[in-house]
Amino acid sequence: MAKSIWATNLFILVSLCNSASLKPTPIKPNIILIFTEDLGIARVRLNGKDLSVIWARPFEVDVTNILQKGQNALEISVVNSWRNRLLGDERLPAEKRLTKTNIQVKKEWQLLDAGLLGPVQILEQQD
């Protein structure tokens, strides 16, 4: 099998070098949004760009390539839980209910906390 020109030239170059210096490449940190509390399901948009739908831990979104110097517009849309929807419908007359399901609402069910419940952190992470 014939060697490629690249592989041959690289081999010669490495064979003839007795010293080398490598310049360190600056590592660009990633900028991560971290949601500290459970969200349920949330859509995250930054500067008009859809970034992610998050629904499971870790509740994190990488915003490195979208973040701008100066002001940024962060939008977080949180969807309520299915349980809360069913409990809400249970309180309505049958003709005004929005859900149709075979799930039976249990008397002991309470509304779950919903929405953006905790702080959002912005962190730099090195790769």
SEVOBA-737504 format. One line per 4 residues: number of its first residue (from 1); for each residue y, z, x of N, C-alpha, C, O. Coordinates in Angstrom, 1 decimal, padded with zeros to 4 digits, always signed. Last residue first. Example, Ala and Ser with C-alpha at 12.3 -4.5 7.8 and 13.67 -1.06 7.14 Angstrom:
2	-002.2:+007.1:+012.8:-001.1:+007.1:+013.7:+000.0:+007.9:+012.9:+001.1:+008.0:+013.4 ~ -005.7:+007.8:+013.2:-004.5:+007.8:+012.3:-003.3:+007.8:+013.2:-003.3:+008.5:+014.2
This chain:
127	+023.2:+028.9:-012.8:+021.8:+028.3:-012.9:+020.9:+028.9:-011.9:+019.7:+028.5:-011.9 ~ +025.2:+031.5:-014.0:+024.8:+030.6:-012.9:+023.4:+030.1:-013.1:+022.5:+030.9:-013.5 ~ +027.2:+031.9:-016.8:+025.9:+032.0:-016.2:+025.7:+031.1:-015.1:+026.0:+029.9:-015.2 ~ +029.8:+033.6:-018.4:+029.4:+032.6:-017.4:+028.1:+032.9:-016.8:+027.7:+034.1:-016.5
123	+030.2:+034.2:-021.9:+029.8:+034.6:-020.6:+029.6:+033.4:-019.6:+029.3:+032.3:-020.1 ~ +031.6:+035.6:-024.6:+031.6:+034.3:-023.8:+031.3:+034.7:-022.4:+032.0:+035.5:-021.8 ~ +030.3:+037.0:-027.6:+030.7:+037.1:-026.2:+030.7:+035.7:-025.6:+029.9:+034.8:-026.0 ~ +031.2:+038.1:-030.7:+030.7:+036.9:-030.0:+031.2:+037.0:-028.6:+032.4:+037.2:-028.4
119	+030.2:+041.1:-032.6:+031.1:+040.3:-031.7:+030.4:+039.1:-031.1:+029.2:+039.1:-031.0 ~ +028.5:+040.8:-035.8:+028.9:+041.5:-034.5:+029.8:+040.6:-033.7:+030.1:+039.5:-034.1 ~ +028.2:+039.3:-038.1:+028.2:+040.8:-038.1:+028.7:+041.5:-036.9:+029.2:+042.6:-036.9 ~ +028.7:+036.8:-040.0:+028.9:+037.1:-038.6:+029.2:+038.6:-038.4:+030.3:+039.0:-038.6
115	+026.3:+037.2:-042.7:+027.5:+036.7:-042.1:+027.6:+037.0:-040.6:+026.6:+037.3:-040.0 ~ +024.8:+040.1:-044.2:+024.9:+038.7:-043.9:+026.2:+038.3:-043.4:+027.2:+039.1:-043.5 ~ +022.3:+042.5:-044.9:+023.6:+042.2:-044.3:+023.6:+040.7:-044.0:+022.6:+040.2:-043.6 ~ +020.5:+042.1:-048.0:+020.5:+042.2:-046.5:+022.0:+041.9:-046.0:+022.7:+041.1:-046.6
111	+020.1:+043.9:-051.0:+020.8:+042.8:-050.2:+020.8:+043.1:-048.8:+021.0:+044.2:-048.3 ~ +016.7:+045.1:-051.4:+018.2:+045.3:-051.4:+018.8:+044.1:-050.7:+018.1:+043.4:-049.9 ~ +013.7:+045.5:-053.3:+014.6:+044.6:-052.4:+016.0:+045.0:-052.6:+016.5:+045.2:-053.7 ~ +012.3:+046.8:-055.1:+012.8:+047.6:-054.0:+013.7:+046.8:-053.0:+014.3:+047.3:-052.1
107	+011.5:+044.9:-057.0:+012.5:+045.9:-057.4:+013.1:+046.6:-056.2:+014.3:+047.0:-056.2 ~ +011.3:+041.5:-055.8:+010.7:+042.9:-055.9:+011.8:+043.9:-056.2:+012.9:+043.7:-055.7 ~ +011.0:+038.4:-057.2:+011.9:+039.4:-056.6:+011.3:+040.8:-056.8:+011.0:+041.1:-058.0 ~ +008.5:+036.2:-056.4:+008.9:+037.2:-057.3:+009.8:+038.2:-056.6:+009.4:+038.7:-055.6
103	+008.4:+032.7:-055.8:+008.6:+034.1:-055.2:+009.1:+035.0:-056.3:+010.1:+034.8:-057.0 ~ +008.5:+030.2:-056.8:+007.3:+031.1:-057.2:+007.4:+032.5:-056.6:+006.5:+033.3:-056.9 ~ +011.7:+029.0:-057.9:+010.7:+029.4:-056.8:+009.6:+030.2:-057.5:+009.7:+030.7:-058.6 ~ +014.8:+027.7:-058.0:+013.5:+027.7:-058.7:+012.4:+028.0:-057.7:+012.3:+027.2:-056.8
99	+018.2:+028.7:-058.0:+016.9:+028.5:-057.4:+015.8:+028.5:-058.3:+015.8:+029.2:-059.4 ~ +020.5:+029.1:-059.6:+020.5:+028.0:-058.7:+019.1:+027.7:-058.1:+018.8:+026.6:-057.6 ~ +021.0:+030.1:-063.0:+020.4:+030.3:-061.7:+020.3:+029.0:-060.9:+020.1:+027.9:-061.4 ~ +021.9:+029.7:-065.5:+022.9:+029.6:-064.4:+022.3:+029.8:-063.1:+023.0:+029.7:-062.1
95	+019.8:+030.2:-067.3:+020.4:+028.8:-067.2:+021.4:+028.6:-066.1:+021.8:+027.5:-065.8 ~ +019.3:+033.0:-066.9:+018.4:+032.0:-066.5:+019.0:+030.6:-066.3:+018.6:+029.9:-065.4 ~ +022.2:+034.8:-065.8:+021.4:+034.3:-066.9:+020.5:+033.1:-066.4:+020.9:+032.4:-065.5 ~ +021.9:+036.6:-062.6:+022.5:+035.6:-063.5:+021.6:+035.3:-064.7:+020.4:+035.5:-064.6
91	+020.5:+038.2:-061.0:+021.5:+038.8:-061.8:+022.2:+037.9:-062.8:+023.0:+038.3:-063.6 ~ +018.9:+036.5:-059.6:+018.2:+037.4:-060.5:+019.3:+038.1:-061.4:+018.9:+038.5:-062.6 ~ +020.6:+035.3:-057.8:+020.2:+034.6:-059.0:+019.6:+035.5:-060.0:+019.7:+035.2:-061.2 ~ +020.8:+037.4:-055.9:+022.0:+036.9:-056.6:+021.6:+036.2:-057.9:+022.2:+036.4:-058.9
87	+018.2:+037.4:-055.0:+018.7:+038.6:-055.6:+020.0:+038.3:-056.4:+020.2:+038.8:-057.5 ~ +018.0:+034.8:-053.8:+017.2:+035.2:-055.0:+017.7:+036.4:-055.7:+017.6:+036.4:-056.9 ~ +019.9:+035.1:-051.8:+020.1:+034.1:-052.8:+019.3:+034.4:-054.1:+019.8:+034.3:-055.2 ~ +018.8:+037.2:-050.3:+020.0:+037.4:-050.9:+020.3:+036.4:-052.0:+020.9:+036.7:-053.1
83	+016.5:+035.7:-049.4:+016.3:+037.0:-050.2:+017.6:+037.2:-051.0:+017.6:+037.5:-052.2 ~ +017.6:+033.8:-047.8:+016.9:+033.4:-049.0:+016.8:+034.6:-049.9:+016.9:+034.5:-051.2 ~ +020.8:+034.7:-046.4:+019.4:+034.7:-046.4:+018.8:+034.3:-047.8:+019.5:+034.4:-048.8 ~ +023.6:+032.3:-045.9:+023.0:+033.6:-046.4:+021.5:+033.5:-046.4:+020.9:+032.4:-046.3
79	+024.7:+030.8:-043.0:+024.0:+030.6:-044.2:+023.4:+032.0:-044.6:+022.8:+032.7:-043.8 ~ +027.8:+030.4:-041.4:+026.6:+031.2:-041.5:+026.0:+031.0:-042.9:+026.7:+031.1:-043.9 ~ +029.5:+028.5:-039.1:+029.1:+028.6:-040.5:+027.8:+029.3:-040.7:+026.8:+028.8:-040.1 ~ +032.1:+028.6:-037.0:+030.7:+029.2:-037.1:+030.5:+029.3:-038.6:+031.2:+030.0:-039.3
75	+034.1:+026.9:-034.7:+033.7:+027.1:-036.1:+032.3:+027.6:-036.2:+031.4:+027.0:-035.5 ~ +036.7:+026.9:-032.5:+035.4:+027.3:-032.7:+035.1:+027.6:-034.2:+035.9:+028.3:-034.8 ~ +038.8:+025.1:-030.7:+038.6:+025.4:-032.1:+037.1:+025.7:-032.3:+036.3:+024.8:-032.2 ~ +040.9:+026.1:-027.9:+039.6:+025.4:-028.4:+039.5:+025.9:-029.9:+039.9:+027.0:-030.3
71	+043.6:+025.8:-025.6:+043.0:+026.2:-026.9:+041.8:+025.4:-027.3:+041.7:+024.2:-027.0 ~ +042.8:+025.5:-022.2:+043.8:+025.8:-023.2:+043.1:+026.2:-024.5:+042.1:+026.9:-024.5 ~ +040.3:+023.2:-021.3:+041.3:+024.2:-020.9:+042.3:+024.3:-022.0:+042.6:+023.4:-022.7 ~ +037.4:+023.2:-023.5:+038.5:+022.6:-022.9:+039.5:+023.6:-022.3:+039.4:+024.8:-022.7
67	+033.9:+022.8:-023.8:+035.0:+023.7:-023.7:+036.1:+023.0:-023.0:+035.9:+022.4:-021.9 ~ +031.8:+021.1:-023.5:+032.7:+020.9:-024.7:+034.0:+021.7:-024.5:+035.0:+021.3:-025.1 ~ +030.0:+021.9:-021.5:+030.6:+020.5:-021.5:+031.6:+020.2:-022.6:+032.1:+019.1:-022.6 ~ +029.5:+024.6:-022.2:+030.0:+024.2:-020.9:+030.7:+022.9:-021.0:+031.8:+022.7:-020.5
63	+028.3:+026.0:-024.2:+029.5:+025.3:-024.5:+030.2:+024.6:-023.3:+031.3:+024.2:-023.4 ~ +025.2:+026.9:-025.4:+025.9:+026.5:-024.2:+027.1:+025.6:-024.6:+026.9:+024.6:-025.3 ~ +024.6:+029.7:-027.4:+024.9:+028.3:-027.4:+025.7:+028.0:-026.1:+026.6:+028.6:-025.8 ~ +022.2:+032.1:-028.7:+023.1:+031.6:-027.7:+023.4:+030.1:-027.8:+022.5:+029.4:-028.2
59	+020.4:+034.2:-029.7:+021.4:+033.6:-030.5:+022.5:+033.2:-029.4:+023.5:+033.8:-029.3 ~ +017.0:+033.8:-028.6:+018.4:+034.4:-028.4:+019.4:+033.6:-029.1:+019.3:+032.3:-029.2 ~ +016.3:+034.3:-032.0:+016.8:+034.9:-030.7:+016.3:+034.0:-029.6:+015.2:+033.4:-029.7 ~ +017.1:+031.7:-034.4:+016.2:+032.7:-033.8:+016.8:+033.2:-032.5:+017.6:+032.5:-031.9
55	+018.9:+029.9:-035.3:+018.3:+030.7:-036.3:+017.3:+031.7:-035.7:+016.7:+032.5:-036.5 ~ +021.6:+027.6:-034.9:+020.8:+028.7:-034.3:+020.2:+029.6:-035.5:+020.9:+029.9:-036.4 ~ +022.4:+024.4:-034.4:+022.0:+025.3:-035.5:+021.1:+026.4:-034.9:+020.1:+026.0:-034.3 ~ +025.0:+023.2:-032.3:+023.7:+023.7:-032.5:+023.6:+024.4:-033.9:+024.6:+024.8:-034.4
51	+027.4:+021.6:-032.1:+026.6:+022.0:-030.9:+025.2:+022.4:-031.2:+024.3:+022.0:-030.5 ~ +029.5:+019.1:-033.2:+028.3:+019.9:-033.6:+027.6:+020.3:-032.4:+027.1:+019.4:-031.6 ~ +032.9:+019.2:-032.5:+031.5:+018.7:-032.1:+030.5:+019.6:-032.5:+030.6:+020.8:-032.2 ~ +035.4:+020.3:-032.9:+034.9:+019.2:-033.8:+033.5:+018.6:-033.5:+033.1:+017.7:-034.2
47	+035.5:+022.4:-031.1:+036.4:+021.2:-030.9:+035.9:+020.0:-031.7:+036.0:+018.9:-031.3 ~ +032.3:+023.2:-031.9:+033.4:+023.5:-031.0:+034.2:+022.3:-030.8:+033.7:+021.2:-030.4 ~ +030.1:+024.8:-034.2:+030.9:+023.6:-033.8:+032.0:+024.1:-032.9:+032.6:+025.1:-033.1 ~ +027.1:+026.0:-035.3:+028.2:+026.2:-034.4:+028.8:+024.9:-034.0:+028.1:+023.9:-033.6
43	+025.5:+027.4:-038.1:+025.9:+026.1:-037.4:+027.1:+026.4:-036.6:+028.0:+027.0:-037.0 ~ +022.9:+029.8:-038.5:+024.3:+029.5:-038.3:+024.5:+028.1:-037.6:+023.7:+027.8:-036.7 ~ +021.0:+032.1:-040.2:+021.0:+030.7:-039.8:+022.5:+030.4:-039.7:+023.3:+030.6:-040.6 ~ +021.0:+035.2:-039.1:+020.3:+034.4:-040.2:+020.3:+033.0:-039.6:+019.6:+032.7:-038.6
39	+022.1:+036.6:-037.0:+023.0:+035.8:-037.8:+022.3:+035.2:-039.1:+023.0:+034.9:-040.0 ~ +022.0:+039.6:-035.2:+021.3:+038.6:-036.0:+022.2:+037.9:-036.9:+023.1:+038.5:-037.5 ~ +024.6:+040.0:-032.7:+023.8:+040.4:-033.9:+023.0:+039.3:-034.5:+023.4:+038.1:-034.3 ~ +025.9:+038.6:-030.7:+025.2:+039.9:-030.4:+024.4:+040.4:-031.5:+023.5:+041.3:-031.3
35	+025.9:+035.5:-029.5:+026.1:+036.2:-030.7:+025.2:+037.5:-030.6:+024.0:+037.4:-030.5 ~ +027.4:+034.0:-026.8:+026.3:+034.8:-027.2:+026.7:+035.6:-028.4:+027.7:+036.3:-028.5 ~ +028.1:+031.0:-025.3:+028.5:+031.9:-026.4:+027.2:+032.7:-026.8:+026.2:+032.1:-027.0 ~ +028.4:+030.2:-021.9:+027.5:+030.5:-023.0:+028.2:+031.4:-024.0:+028.8:+032.4:-023.7
31	+028.9:+028.0:-019.4:+029.7:+028.9:-020.3:+028.8:+029.0:-021.5:+028.6:+028.0:-022.2 ~ +027.6:+027.8:-016.1:+027.5:+027.4:-017.6:+028.3:+028.5:-018.4:+028.2:+029.7:-018.0 ~ +029.3:+027.1:-013.1:+028.6:+028.0:-014.0:+028.6:+027.4:-015.4:+029.4:+026.6:-015.8 ~ +028.4:+025.0:-010.5:+029.2:+025.1:-011.7:+028.6:+026.1:-012.7:+027.4:+025.8:-013.1
27	+028.3:+025.6:-007.2:+027.5:+025.6:-008.4:+028.4:+025.9:-009.6:+029.2:+026.9:-009.6 ~ +029.1:+023.4:-004.6:+029.5:+024.4:-005.5:+028.7:+024.4:-006.8:+028.5:+023.3:-007.4 ~ +026.9:+022.8:-002.1:+027.4:+022.2:-003.3:+027.9:+023.4:-004.2:+027.1:+024.3:-004.5 ~ +027.3:+023.2:+001.4:+026.9:+023.8:+000.1:+027.6:+023.1:-001.0:+028.8:+022.9:-001.0
23	+026.3:+020.7:+003.5:+027.4:+021.3:+002.9:+026.9:+022.0:+001.6:+026.3:+021.3:+000.8 ~ +024.1:+020.9:+006.2:+024.2:+020.6:+004.8:+025.4:+021.4:+004.3:+025.6:+022.6:+004.5 ~ +023.4:+019.4:+009.2:+024.2:+020.4:+008.5:+024.3:+020.0:+007.1:+024.5:+018.8:+006.8 ~ +020.8:+019.2:+011.7:+021.5:+018.7:+010.5:+022.3:+019.8:+009.9:+022.1:+021.0:+010.1
19	+019.2:+017.9:+014.6:+019.9:+019.0:+013.9:+020.6:+018.3:+012.6:+020.8:+017.1:+012.6 ~ +017.7:+015.8:+015.3:+017.2:+017.1:+015.8:+018.1:+018.2:+015.3:+017.8:+019.4:+015.5 ~ +016.6:+012.8:+013.9:+017.6:+013.9:+013.9:+017.0:+015.1:+014.5:+015.8:+015.5:+014.2 ~ +014.6:+011.0:+013.9:+015.5:+010.9:+015.0:+016.5:+012.1:+015.0:+017.2:+012.3:+016.0
15	+013.1:+011.6:+011.5:+012.4:+011.7:+012.8:+013.4:+011.7:+014.0:+013.2:+012.4:+015.0 ~ +015.0:+011.0:+009.6:+014.6:+012.4:+009.7:+013.9:+012.6:+011.1:+014.1:+013.6:+011.7 ~ +015.2:+008.2:+009.9:+016.3:+009.1:+010.0:+016.0:+010.5:+010.3:+016.5:+011.2:+011.2 ~ +012.5:+007.4:+009.4:+013.1:+007.2:+010.7:+014.3:+008.1:+010.9:+014.4:+008.7:+012.0
11	+012.3:+008.3:+006.7:+011.4:+008.8:+007.7:+012.0:+008.6:+009.1:+011.9:+009.6:+009.9 ~ +014.2:+006.7:+005.5:+014.4:+008.1:+005.5:+013.5:+008.8:+006.5:+013.9:+009.7:+007.2 ~ +013.1:+004.1:+006.0:+014.4:+004.5:+006.6:+014.6:+006.0:+006.6:+015.1:+006.5:+007.6 ~ +010.7:+004.4:+004.4:+010.6:+004.1:+005.8:+011.9:+004.5:+006.5:+011.9:+005.2:+007.6
7	+011.8:+004.9:+001.8:+010.9:+005.9:+002.4:+010.8:+005.6:+003.9:+010.8:+006.6:+004.7 ~ +013.3:+002.5:+001.5:+013.9:+003.8:+001.4:+013.1:+004.8:+002.1:+013.6:+005.6:+002.9 ~ +011.4:+000.5:+001.5:+012.4:+000.5:+002.6:+013.0:+001.9:+002.6:+013.3:+002.4:+003.7 ~ +008.1:+001.8:+000.8:+009.4:+001.2:+000.4:+010.3:+001.3:+001.5:+010.1:+002.1:+002.5
3	+005.0:+000.7:+002.2:+006.0:+001.7:+002.0:+007.3:+001.1:+001.5:+007.6:-000.1:+001.9 ~ +002.2:-000.9:+000.6:+003.4:-001.0:+001.4:+004.4:+000.2:+001.1:+004.5:+000.6:+000.0 ~ -001.2:+000.0:+000.9:+000.0:+000.0:+000.0:+001.2:+000.0:+000.9:+001.3:+000.8:+001.9
